[in-house]
């Protein structure tokens, strides 16, 4: 069934899910995450060319993403969440930051942190604890 051949299509398609872009084959039937992402992006491009807006979750864990919720991956401190990372998708979401001058801020030297956390303390929205 082709989306483009339908006479009645929505103005907006909203998806409230996402997964680490480089690990799409963990949740999809595919052999290469890069090939899968390229194929899905081609479909998203075709859909958006009809005037439909696609929205997706940007992820629950902020910049480190679901692949590094404890901010310990220094080789790749940022993790894009797909489909929110697609150039054809309006990515919607939030992360929780706390002013580093706050009395609730954890000592920065005691934990490995991604670059954004050098000025702000990052919080894990799942546990509502600072990381």
Secondary structure as UniProt FT lines:
FT   HELIX           3..5
FT   STRAND          12..15
FT   STRAND          19..20
FT   HELIX           21..26
FT   HELIX           33..48
FT   TURN            49..51
FT   STRAND          53..57
FT   HELIX           62..64
FT   HELIX           66..68
FT   TURN            69..70
FT   STRAND          81..82
FT   TURN            83..85
FT   TURN            87..88
FT   STRAND          90..92
FT   STRAND          96..99
FT   TURN            100..101
FT   TURN            103..104
FT   HELIX           108..110
FT   HELIX           115..118
FT   STRAND          120..124
FT   TURN            125..128
FT   STRAND          129..130
//
